[in-house]
Amino acid sequence: GVYGASNDAYSIFYDPLFTMKVTITGQMVLAMLVEQLLSVRGVRIIQANTDGITVYMPRAVKAEVDAKCAAWEAITRLTLESVEYRLMSIADVNSYLAVTVGGKVKRKGRYEWDVEWHQDSSCLVVPKVAEKVLVEGVPIRKTVENWPEFMDFMIRTKVNRSSSLVLSVNGADVPLENTQRYYISKEGHPLFKTMPPLAKAGPYAPRRRFAVQAGHKVCPCNNILSANKPIDFDWYVNEVHKLVLGVL
């Protein structure tokens, strides 16, 4: 908490020099560890971020890797923690799904679906199905089309008071609430966000208009009784593909 506050200009702990010392030191010592581990035959760095690395290595060189880690700890006076995975699927450095040898699943970024009440629970069917595909090998389309929880298809969008959400119905804009729940549907209508013009455009410039889910129709349903359009399963299947095709 103190570290995060050290980069907050409104905090009593504000100290940018401290922030940079911690950040740069962490990056440098991790780079040193990566350099040392890559000297071991057969070791491959799968990913590296600000506070850890993921390594693929033959079991035959584990003792040598452990010795390199111990030497690093002696130099830096830091303590390493480790966990062994039997499966790891990575979309990017901030989004991955990992299963430990004990069967515990770790989800980050776009693979996360076990969210808290205050977090955005949009489109949970995508990471849930992706996990089943990667861990259990289930078929994508069949699993999506037979998904039992309808609410997992829901998506949320919201705008501030100066902006608005509108549904384009037969060329006319139907205003919606500024916090809107919807799902991608086959027989719905396009959804747009409108915003005030930029200051340099002048006071008489038209409001700016942006498509939400461009190229797709949606069914708004803040009232669940309004959810009366068929789901566009193709869109959800394509989103699952993004998380399961070509990952490590």
C-alpha positions in Angstrom: 0.0 0.0 0.0 2.8 2.4 0.9 4.6 1.6 -2.4 1.5 2.5 -4.4 0.8 5.6 -2.4 4.4 6.8 -3.0 3.5 7.6 -6.6 0.3 9.4 -5.6 0.8 13.2 -5.6 -2.1 13.6 -3.1 -0.7 11.0 -0.6 1.4 11.8 2.5 3.7 9.0 1.3 4.3 10.7 -2.0 8.0 10.1 -2.9 8.7 9.6 -6.7 12.4 8.9 -6.0 11.4 6.0 -3.7 9.0 4.7 -6.3 11.6 4.7 -9.0 14.2 3.1 -6.7 11.9 0.2 -5.9 10.8 -0.2 -9.6 14.2 0.0 -11.2 15.8 -2.2 -8.6 13.2 -4.8 -9.0 13.6 -4.8 -12.8 17.3 -5.0 -12.7 17.5 -7.8 -10.2 14.9 -9.8 -12.2 16.9 -9.2 -15.3 20.0 -10.5 -13.5 18.1 -13.6 -12.5 16.9 -14.2 -16.1 20.5 -13.8 -17.4 21.8 -16.4 -14.9 19.0 -18.9 -15.6 19.5 -18.7 -19.3 23.0 -19.9 -18.9 21.5 -23.3 -17.8 21.1 -25.6 -20.8 17.5 -26.2 -21.8 16.0 -23.4 -19.7 13.5 -21.1 -21.5 11.9 -18.0 -20.1 8.2 -18.1 -20.9 7.2 -14.8 -19.5 8.5 -12.0 -17.2 6.8 -9.1 -15.6 7.5 -6.7 -12.8 7.6 -9.1 -9.9 8.3 -12.6 -11.2 9.2 -14.8 -14.1 7.9 -18.1 -15.5 10.5 -20.7 -16.6 10.3 -23.9 -18.6 13.1 -26.3 -17.9 14.0 -30.0 -18.1 13.7 -31.7 -14.8 17.3 -32.9 -15.2 18.6 -29.3 -14.7 16.4 -28.4 -11.7 19.3 -28.7 -9.2 21.4 -26.4 -11.3 18.5 -23.9 -11.5 17.9 -24.1 -7.8 21.6 -23.3 -7.2 21.4 -20.3 -9.5 18.4 -19.0 -7.6 20.1 -19.5 -4.2 23.1 -17.6 -5.4 20.8 -14.8 -6.6 19.1 -14.7 -3.2 22.5 -14.4 -1.5 23.4 -11.4 -3.6 20.1 -9.5 -3.5 19.0 -10.6 0.0 15.6 -11.2 -1.4 13.6 -14.5 -1.1 12.1 -16.2 -4.1 8.9 -18.1 -4.0 8.0 -20.8 -6.6 5.1 -22.9 -7.8 5.1 -25.7 -10.4 2.5 -25.8 -13.1 1.3 -28.7 -15.1 -0.4 -26.4 -17.7 0.0 -22.7 -18.6 -1.8 -20.9 -21.3 -0.7 -17.3 -22.0 -2.5 -14.8 -24.2 -0.1 -12.0 -23.1 2.0 -11.1 -20.1 -1.0 -9.9 -18.1 -3.5 -12.6 -19.2 -2.8 -16.2 -18.5 -4.4 -19.4 -17.1 -2.2 -21.7 -15.1 -3.0 -25.0 -13.4 -0.6 -26.2 -10.6 0.5 -29.8 -10.3 -2.0 -30.0 -7.4 -4.9 -28.9 -9.6 -5.3 -25.3 -8.4 -6.2 -22.9 -11.2 -4.7 -19.4 -11.3 -6.4 -16.9 -13.6 -5.2 -13.5 -14.6 -6.5 -10.7 -16.9 -8.8 -11.9 -19.7 -9.0 -15.4 -18.2 -10.4 -14.2 -14.9 -14.0 -14.9 -14.2 -14.3 -15.4 -10.4 -14.8 -11.6 -9.9 -16.0 -9.7 -6.8 -19.4 -8.0 -6.6 -17.9 -4.6 -7.2 -16.0 -5.7 -10.3 -17.1 -5.8 -13.9 -18.7 -9.2 -14.6 -19.2 -8.7 -18.3 -19.1 -11.6 -20.7 -18.1 -14.3 -18.2 -19.0 -17.1 -20.6 -15.9 -16.3 -22.6 -13.2 -17.0 -19.9 -15.3 -19.8 -18.4 -15.5 -21.7 -21.7 -11.9 -20.9 -22.6 -10.8 -22.5 -19.3 -12.9 -25.6 -20.0 -11.4 -25.8 -23.5 -7.8 -25.5 -22.3 -8.1 -27.7 -19.2 -10.7 -30.3 -20.2 -10.5 -30.2 -24.0 -14.2 -29.5 -24.6 -15.4 -28.3 -28.0 -15.8 -24.5 -28.2 -19.0 -24.0 -30.2 -21.0 -26.8 -28.6 -20.0 -25.6 -25.1 -21.0 -22.0 -25.8 -24.3 -22.9 -27.4 -25.2 -25.1 -24.6 -24.0 -22.9 -21.8 -26.5 -23.1 -18.9 -26.1 -19.6 -17.4 -27.8 -17.0 -19.5 -26.4 -14.1 -17.3 -22.9 -15.1 -18.3 -23.5 -13.7 -21.8 -24.3 -10.2 -20.4 -22.0 -7.2 -21.0 -21.9 -3.9 -19.2 -21.1 -0.5 -20.6 -21.3 2.9 -18.9 -20.8 6.6 -19.7 -20.4 9.7 -17.6 -23.1 12.4 -17.3 -21.9 14.4 -20.3 -22.2 11.4 -22.6 -25.1 9.2 -23.5 -25.9 5.8 -24.8 -28.4 5.4 -27.6 -29.9 2.4 -29.5 -30.3 3.1 -33.3 -33.7 1.7 -34.2 -34.8 2.3 -37.8 -32.6 5.4 -38.1 -33.9 6.9 -34.9 -31.9 7.1 -31.6 -33.6 5.6 -28.6 -31.9 6.9 -25.3 -30.7 4.3 -22.8 -29.5 4.5 -19.2 -25.9 5.6 -18.7 -25.1 2.3 -17.2 -26.4 -0.4 -19.5 -26.5 -4.2 -19.6 -26.8 -5.9 -23.0 -25.8 -9.0 -24.9 -24.8 -9.5 -28.5 -27.8 -10.6 -30.4 -28.9 -11.6 -33.9 -32.0 -9.5 -34.1 -31.2 -6.5 -32.0 -30.0 -3.0 -33.0 -26.6 -1.1 -33.1 -25.6 0.6 -29.8 -23.7 3.9 -29.8 -22.1 6.2 -27.3 -22.3 10.0 -27.9 -20.0 12.5 -26.4 -19.7 16.3 -26.4 -17.6 17.9 -29.2 -14.0 18.7 -28.6 -13.4 22.2 -27.4 -11.4 23.2 -30.5 -14.4 22.1 -32.7 -16.5 25.1 -31.5 -19.8 25.4 -29.6 -22.0 24.4 -32.6 -20.1 21.2 -33.6 -22.2 18.0 -33.5 -21.7 15.5 -30.7 -19.2 12.8 -31.3 -20.6 9.4 -32.0 -18.9 6.0 -31.4 -20.2 2.5 -32.0 -20.3 0.1 -29.1 -19.6 -3.4 -30.4 -19.1 -2.0 -33.9 -20.6 -4.2 -36.6 -22.8 -6.1 -34.2 -26.3 -5.8 -32.9 -27.2 -5.9 -29.2 -30.2 -6.5 -27.0 -30.3 -4.0 -24.1 -31.8 -5.6 -21.0 -31.4 -3.7 -17.7 -34.8 -5.2 -17.2 -34.3 -9.0 -17.8 -37.8 -9.2 -19.3 -36.3 -7.2 -22.3 -33.9 -10.1 -23.1 -36.1 -11.4 -25.9 -33.6 -11.6 -28.9 -31.6 -14.7 -29.9 -28.0 -14.7 -28.8 -25.4 -14.3 -31.5 -23.3 -17.3 -30.6 -20.8 -16.6 -33.4 -19.5 -13.5 -31.6 -19.0 -15.3 -28.3 -17.3 -18.3 -30.0 -14.9 -15.9 -31.8 -14.0 -14.3 -28.4 -13.2 -17.7 -27.0 -11.0 -18.4 -29.9 -8.9 -15.4 -29.0 -8.1 -16.9 -25.7 -7.4 -20.5 -26.8 -5.8 -20.4 -30.2 -2.1 -19.8 -30.4 -1.5 -19.5 -26.7 1.5 -21.2 -25.1 
